[in-house]
Amino acid sequence: MRLDSYMILITGHIILTPEHRERMIALGAEHSVRSRGEAGCLAHHCHVDVEDAMRLVFVEEWESIDAVRAHFAVPASAAFVAEMRALSPEAPVIRIYAAEDITAKQMG
């Protein structure tokens, strides 16, 4: 599979703690805003899970795997992950997918 012909979709989540919940949500929102300004970022959002208010969910869309690699190399991204990890009782979960937008094909 050639990744250069696919959009990259990233999903992830982290468990919040009551004492750090507001700080973690603020960090997630700041990270999303910062990430949307990076080259190759098509979308980057964080959401509080409506079924579990202690779970913060991230959904990202990137133009390419190279853009994702550049994103992970940004010092602010590493600092974000380190701080979130220190505040959470569990390691963050991240999944990276190569995706093809088939909306037009299916809805056409």
N, C-alpha and C positions, 0 to 999 in steps of 0.2 A: 504494500500500500504506500503510495506517495503522499506524504502529509502536506506537500505544498499545494495540492489541489483541493484541500478541505479547510473549512473554518474550524477553529479549535474552540471547543465548548468545555468550560471548567465548572464543576459543581463542587461544593464543599460545605462543611459545617463545623461549628465548634460549640461546645456546651458552655453556657454561661453559669456564673455563680451568683447567688443573691447579693453578696457584698460587692461584687465587681460588675454587676449587670449593666448599669448605665455607662460605666467607663468602657466596657467591651463593645457595646453598641456604638458609642461615639467613635471608638477606634475603627470599627468596621466601616462606618459611614465615611470617615476621613480617608481610609484606604481606598474605598470605592471611588470617591471623587478624584483622588490623586491618580489612581490607575486609569480612569477615563481620559486623562490628559496625556497618556503615553501613546506613542506611535503604535498603530496596529490594534488598539483596543476599540472594539465595536460596541461593547456594553460591559458594565461591571456594577453589580448591585448587591447589597446585603439586605436581608429580610429577617424579621423575627418570625419563626415558625408558628403559624396560627394553631397548630395542634400541640405544640410544646413551647411555651413561652421562654424556656431556658435553653433554646437552641437557636443559634444565629446561622442563617443559611446564606451562602454566596453563590451567585450565578454570573458567569463571565462568558463573553464571546470575544474571540481574537481572530485577526486576519490570518495569522500563520503561527506555526510552532516557533519560528524565529522570534516573533513578537513576544510570545510567552517566555521564551528563554531570556530575552532582554528584560522583561518585567521581573522575573525571578532574580535577576542580577542587580536590580536597583536596590541600593542600601536601605531605603525606606521600606521596601517590601520585606526584607529580612528582619528589620527591626520590628515591623508590625507582627510578623509571625512569632518572633521571640517573646514579645510582650503578651500577645494573646495566649500563647502556650503557658506562660508563667501564671496567668490569671485563671486558667481553666483547669478543672480536675481531670480532663482527658485530653489526649493528643488530638489536634485538628484532623479532620478527614478531608481528603482532596481526591477528586477523580478528573482526569483529563481525557477528553474524547476528540477524535477527528470526526467532524460531522459535515454532512451535505444538506443544504437547505433544499428541501423538495416541495416547498409550499406551492410554487407555481405549477409543478407537475401534478400535484394532487388536487389542486383547486381549479386548475386551468380550464 
